[in-house]
Amino acid sequence: MGRNDKIIKILNSAFETQFEQLNNTSFKQTIIDEYKNLDETLFLNARTDMSSSQLKKQSQESLKLIENDEELVCKIDQLHNEVLKIDKKRFKEELKADLINSFQIASEKVNENKTKHKLGILFLEHDSDFKACFGGFGKGGYNFPIPKIPQHIEFDFPKELFNGIGQIDYTSGLAPFLDLEKEIGEEKLDVIISELLLSEYYFQLQELFVINTYKLLHETFGELRMEKEKIGINMEKEVFVFGNEHDCGARCIYLF
């Protein structure tokens, strides 16, 4: 099995596992479990003006705010199915255009700095706006197996070729998630993120859409492989491409 075959197998497995977990539970059940979780939680009073019982009551009232919005709970329950309806062809065209443009910017940066090191590792790092930037480095001492789970990539950075440049916009691939996030509103979103089990469910949904984006990036890099020589950057024979949220563990997307 080639290494790119292994990479897409890992991405597909991560996607299927995440989808199955969400398919086998429900947001409504997660709220019920969160109530039970409150009964087992020791509320440490970090504020002198509230007792443990008051903190617990506050959490219960916050959960009621979510639970009583049955339409919202139903939409969150079904959100994982929306990932299957993403227009893959259109999204891949957008990703390809962004990658080509970002490579052009990176090439100009490398030529401007007269960098002699070869590109060996490429990071696509995004923030909460789901718009990724390029970070390019020499291969250095990186010779680890392809990670099966997100992890921090530690190796010798002999030279930074470029960092924080270009833009690869993931928002089309996360549109159902981002649209529902707007609909949820700040008050209810704060409740979801602040409660342990609800936040786990919410971030599993987010990760599902991100992994799907990485799968489509894998396909897009495959299409760009034939144009690698036109990019104008001196590269190693193999360039490891990783995707990650800022300061979080990275997944391997492609071996370019």
C-alpha positions in Angstrom: 0.0 0.0 0.0 1.4 3.4 -1.0 1.6 6.1 1.6 -1.1 8.2 0.1 -3.3 5.2 0.1 -2.6 4.9 3.8 -3.3 8.6 4.4 -6.7 8.5 2.8 -7.5 5.2 4.6 -6.7 6.9 7.9 -8.8 10.0 7.0 -11.7 7.8 5.8 -11.6 5.8 9.0 -11.6 8.9 11.2 -14.5 10.3 9.2 -16.5 7.0 9.5 -15.8 6.7 13.2 -16.9 10.2 13.9 -20.0 9.9 11.8 -21.0 6.6 13.4 -20.5 8.0 16.9 -22.8 10.9 16.1 -25.3 8.7 14.3 -25.5 6.4 17.3 -26.3 9.1 19.8 -28.4 12.2 19.8 -28.1 15.8 21.1 -31.3 15.3 23.1 -29.9 12.3 24.9 -26.7 14.2 25.5 -28.7 16.9 27.3 -30.3 14.2 29.5 -26.8 12.8 30.2 -25.6 16.3 31.0 -28.3 16.6 33.7 -27.1 13.3 35.2 -23.6 14.6 35.0 -24.5 17.6 37.1 -25.7 15.3 39.9 -22.2 13.7 39.9 -20.3 16.9 39.6 -18.7 18.6 42.6 -19.1 22.3 42.1 -16.1 24.0 43.4 -17.0 27.5 44.5 -14.5 29.8 42.8 -16.8 32.8 43.5 -17.5 33.9 46.9 -21.0 35.2 46.0 -22.3 31.8 44.8 -22.6 28.5 46.6 -22.2 25.1 45.0 -26.0 24.6 45.0 -26.4 27.9 43.3 -23.9 27.1 40.6 -25.6 23.8 40.0 -29.0 25.5 39.7 -27.5 28.0 37.2 -26.3 25.1 35.0 -29.7 23.4 35.2 -31.4 26.6 34.1 -28.9 27.0 31.2 -29.6 23.4 30.1 -33.4 24.1 30.2 -32.8 27.0 27.8 -31.4 24.5 25.2 -33.7 21.7 26.0 -36.9 23.8 25.5 -35.8 24.8 22.0 -37.0 21.6 20.4 -36.5 22.8 16.9 -32.9 23.7 17.6 -32.2 20.3 19.3 -33.7 18.5 16.3 -31.5 20.5 13.9 -28.3 19.8 15.9 -29.3 16.1 16.0 -29.5 15.9 12.2 -26.5 18.2 11.4 -24.1 15.3 10.9 -26.1 14.1 7.9 -25.6 17.5 6.2 -21.9 16.7 5.6 -23.0 14.1 3.0 -24.7 16.8 1.0 -21.7 19.1 0.5 -21.2 19.9 -3.2 -17.8 18.1 -3.5 -17.1 19.2 -7.1 -17.7 22.9 -6.4 -15.8 22.8 -3.1 -12.8 21.1 -4.6 -12.7 23.7 -7.4 -12.6 26.4 -4.8 -9.9 24.6 -2.8 -7.8 24.1 -6.0 -8.0 27.8 -6.9 -7.0 28.7 -3.3 -4.1 26.3 -3.3 -2.7 27.5 -6.6 -3.0 31.1 -5.5 -1.4 30.4 -2.2 1.5 28.5 -3.8 2.0 31.5 -6.1 2.3 33.8 -3.1 4.6 31.3 -1.4 6.8 31.1 -4.5 7.1 34.9 -4.6 8.1 34.9 -0.9 10.7 32.1 -1.4 12.2 34.0 -4.4 12.2 37.3 -2.6 14.1 35.8 0.4 16.4 33.7 -2.0 15.7 30.7 0.2 17.9 27.7 -0.7 16.2 25.1 1.4 13.8 22.7 -0.2 10.2 22.6 0.9 9.7 19.4 2.9 6.7 20.0 5.2 3.7 22.1 4.4 1.1 23.0 7.1 -2.4 24.2 6.4 -3.3 25.9 9.7 -6.7 27.4 10.3 -8.2 29.4 13.1 -11.9 29.7 14.2 -12.8 31.4 10.9 -11.9 28.1 9.1 -9.5 29.9 6.6 -6.2 28.2 6.5 -2.7 29.7 5.8 0.4 28.1 4.5 3.4 27.3 6.7 6.3 25.8 4.8 9.5 24.4 6.2 12.5 22.2 5.3 12.1 18.6 6.0 14.7 18.5 8.7 14.7 15.4 10.9 11.1 14.5 10.1 10.9 10.8 9.4 8.0 9.6 11.5 5.2 7.3 10.5 2.0 8.9 9.2 0.0 9.7 12.4 -3.3 7.9 12.8 -4.7 10.6 15.2 -4.0 14.3 15.4 -0.7 15.0 17.0 1.8 17.8 17.4 4.6 17.3 14.7 7.9 17.7 16.4 11.1 17.8 14.2 14.1 19.9 13.5 13.1 23.1 11.6 16.3 23.8 9.6 14.6 26.7 7.9 11.2 28.4 7.7 10.5 29.1 4.0 7.2 30.9 4.6 4.5 31.1 7.3 1.1 32.6 7.7 0.7 33.4 4.0 -2.0 32.6 1.4 -5.5 31.5 2.2 -7.4 28.3 1.8 -11.1 28.9 2.6 -12.8 26.0 4.2 -16.1 27.7 4.8 -18.0 26.2 1.9 -17.3 22.8 3.3 -18.4 23.8 6.7 -21.4 25.9 5.6 -24.1 23.7 7.3 -22.2 23.8 10.6 -21.5 27.6 10.4 -25.0 28.4 9.4 -26.5 26.5 12.3 -23.9 28.1 14.6 -25.3 31.6 13.6 -28.8 30.3 14.2 -28.0 29.0 17.6 -26.9 32.5 18.7 -24.3 33.6 21.2 -26.3 33.0 24.4 -27.1 29.4 23.6 -23.8 28.7 22.0 -22.1 29.8 25.3 -24.2 27.3 27.2 -23.3 24.4 24.8 -19.6 25.2 24.9 -19.5 25.6 28.7 -21.2 22.2 29.5 -18.9 19.2 29.3 -20.9 16.7 27.4 -22.6 19.2 25.1 -19.3 20.8 24.2 -17.9 17.3 23.3 -20.9 16.6 21.0 -20.6 20.1 19.4 -16.9 19.8 18.7 -17.3 16.2 17.4 -19.7 17.8 14.8 -17.1 20.4 13.9 -14.4 17.9 13.6 -16.5 15.8 11.3 -16.8 18.6 8.8 -13.1 19.4 9.1 -12.1 15.8 8.4 -14.4 15.8 5.4 -12.5 18.9 4.2 -9.2 17.2 4.6 -10.5 14.3 2.5 -11.4 16.6 -0.3 -8.0 18.4 0.1 -6.4 15.0 -0.3 -8.2 14.6 -3.6 -7.3 18.1 -4.7 -3.6 17.7 -4.0 -3.8 14.6 -6.1 -5.1 16.6 -9.0 -2.3 19.2 -8.4 0.4 16.6 -8.3 0.9 16.7 -12.1 1.4 20.5 -11.8 3.9 20.3 -9.0 6.8 21.4 -11.2 4.9 24.6 -12.2 4.6 25.8 -8.7 8.0 27.5 -8.7 9.2 26.3 -5.3 12.2 24.0 -4.8 10.7 20.9 -3.2 11.9 17.6 -1.8 10.8 14.6 -3.8 8.1 14.1 -1.1 6.4 17.0 0.7 4.4 16.1 3.8 1.1 18.1 4.0 -0.5 18.5 7.4 -3.7 20.2 8.4 -4.5 21.6 11.9 -6.2 24.2 13.9 -3.8 26.8 15.4 -1.8 25.3 18.2 -3.6 21.9 17.9 -2.6 18.5 16.8 -2.2 17.9 13.0 -3.5 15.3 10.6 -1.6 14.2 7.6 -3.5 15.2 4.5 -1.2 14.2 1.6 2.3 13.3 0.5 2.8 15.7 -2.3 
